């Protein structure tokens, strides 16, 4: 465990295990969530849509969509064995596995390649897309252009919170979604020079580039531990190779 800790600003909650892993890497996480999520009190309308499209396969692009499915299952929804499930990446796939469900994921874990995976199946006519109110629509457009009907099912609401820089010295800022980038833009903003910026994946990296010309590091995989390792390597390599370093 590194003794010379550096503070990092993280724009989403971390688990106790992730916080401890960050400390092992020499990082002290200061958590300022840019987003909060609300789920419906009643699921009747959602259940009605699923029932009416019983032959459609299902798409999940976030663990929040899976959390909504869990609540739907608690409300009485039974997942039919003939329904295929697709997930944007390994974390969403793992969340589904915890419910006893298997899902296919693309080799490159993003919505563009998820759409390509579904199209390559060649026998899918329609899908139900479990999503939030701020979900991006590139995947939907791609599927519809290839003749696949997309039944969009909003199952949670994302609320964006403005994020401010803490008073402590910060060595890095970690972003997990374009919506989190928007939250930071609404709070602290990108006008002045900021600490190094880190993105969980290329979509978030692209959103950051729309706000700043500052260099952005993107994790090789959309995984929190990979992002923390990327951050630690960057920060401490910078220190060790600094001209003032003897």
N, C-alpha and C positions, 0 to 999 in steps of 0.2 A: 504493500500500500504506500502510495506517495505521501510524503509528509508535507510537501509544499503545495497546499491546496489553492485552486483558482475558483472564484465564483462564476457560475454560469446562470443566465436567465433562461428558464424553460417555460414555454407558453402553453403547456398542458400538464395535467397531473401525472406524477410518476408513482409507481408502486414502491413499497418499502424495499423490495429487492433491487429495483432499478436505482433508487437513491443510494443504496449501499454500494452497488456496482460503480456508480459515478464516483463515490468517495475512494474506492480502490484505485480508480484511474486518476485521482488527484483533483476531482471536480466536486465543488459544493453547489448543489442545485438549489437555486432560488426560484420557486414555482409561482408563476402569475398566469393562471389559465385565461386564455383568450376566448374560450368558448364554454358555454354550458348547454346542456341538452334537456329538452322537455319531451315527455311521451304522453300520448292521449290517455285520458281517464277511461274512455270507453272505446272498445275495438269493434263495435257492431258493423260500422261502415267498411272497415278494412276486411273483416271476415267475409262480408257480402261480396266484395270485389274478387277475393281469392276463390270463393265458391263459384262465382259466375265464370271464371277462367280456369277451370279445373285441369285443362290440358296444357296450360302454359308452364314453362320451366321458370326457375327463380334465380334472380341475380342479387348479390350483396356486395356493396363496395365499401362497407365499413363495419366495425364491430357494433356500432350503435344500431345498425339495421338488424344485426343478429340479436341484440338485446331486445329489440321490438318483437322479433320472432319468438323469443323465449316467453315474453309476456302474452303473445297471441296463443302459444301452446298452453300456457297456464289458463287462458280464457276458453280453451276447448278445441283449438285448431289441431287437427291431425295431419301430419305430413304424409302424403301418399307416396308409396314406394316407387311409383313410375315417374315422379317428378324429378328432373335433373336440377341440381343446385350448382351455381357458379359463384366463385368468390374472387375478389380482385387480388388477393394475396394470401400469404401464409398465416398472418395473424387473424384475418377474418375466417379463413379455413379452420384454424384451430378453435376459434370461438364456436363455430358450427359443430365441430367434432365433440365439443363439450356437451352439446345437446343431443349427441348420438347421430349426427348427420354428416354425410360425406359431400364434399364439393370439389369440383375441378377448378384449378387455378392456372393462369397463363405462366409461361416460363419467365417472361418479364412482367413484374407485378405492377401493372398500371391499367387504367381503364381502356386505353387504346388497344392494348394487347388482349385484354379480356374480351373486348368486342370481336377481335380477330379470332379468338378461340371459339366463341359462340358461332360465328359465321362459318368457320371451318368444319363445325359439326355437320353442317349440310342438311340437316333434317329438322331444324327448329323453325317453327312458324311464328311463335309468339313467346314473350317472356314477361314475367312480373318483376319489376325493378323496385326493390325495397330501398327507399332513400330518404334523405332529409330535405328540408325546405331550401337549403343552399347548395344542393348537389349540382355539379357542372354537367352540361348536357352533350359533350362531345361523343360519349359512348352511345347515347340514345340516337343521335343523328346518324352515326355510322351504321348502327343496326338497321334503322329504318330505311336507309339508302340501299341496303341489301335485302329488302323485302321482309324483314322481321318486325312484327308488331311489338311495340313496347308499351305495356300497361304500367304507367308510373303510379307508384303507391307511396305516398308520403306518410312515413310512420314515426317521424320525430322532427322536432323543431330545434334548429341551432340558433342560439342567441350569442351575438358577438359582443365581447366586453373590451373596451379600450384598455390597452396595456401601456403602463408607464415604466420607465427605467427605475430600479430601486436606488437608494442612496449609496449603497455599497459599490465598490469598484467591480465591474463586470468584464470578464475576459471573453465571453461568447454569448450569442443569443441563438436559441434553438427553436425552429419553426416546424410544425407538423402538418400544416394544411394552408391552402390559399386563404381560407377564412381567418386563420390565425394571423396571417400577414396583414389582412384587412384590419383586424383588431389592433395590431401594433401601429398601423398607419393612422387609425382614429385616435390613438393615445399619444405615445411619444413621437411618432412620425419618423420619417427617413431623411429629413432635411439636413441634419447635422451628421458629422462623422460618428459612426457607431463601432462597437466592438465587432470582431469577426462574426459573420452570419452563417448559420448552418441549416440545411433543409433535409427533411426526411426522405425526399425523392424529387425527381425532375419536375413534377407539376408544381410543387411548392417552390422549387428553385426558380421556375419560370415566373411565378407570381411575385417573388422577391425582385427579380430583374426588371419588372414593370415599375418598381418603386425606387430602385437605387442602382447606381453604377458600381457600387462596392462589390468586391470579390465575394463569391458565395461558394461554400463547400457543400457538396451533396453526398449523402451517405450512399455507399455502394449497394446497399439493400435497404428496403423500407422497414427498418427494425430499430427500436430504441437503443438496444445495446450496441448495435453497429454505429448508430449516430453518436452515441456517447464516446465510443472508441475513436471515431473520426475526429471528434472535437478535442479529445485529450491529446491525440497524436499531433494534431495541428498546433495546439497551444504550446505544448512542451517542446516540440521540434523548433518552433519559432524562438522560444526562449533559449534553447541550447545552441542555436545557430545565429543568435543575435550578435552583431559586431562588438557589443560591450561585454560579451561572455568571454571569460579568460579560460 
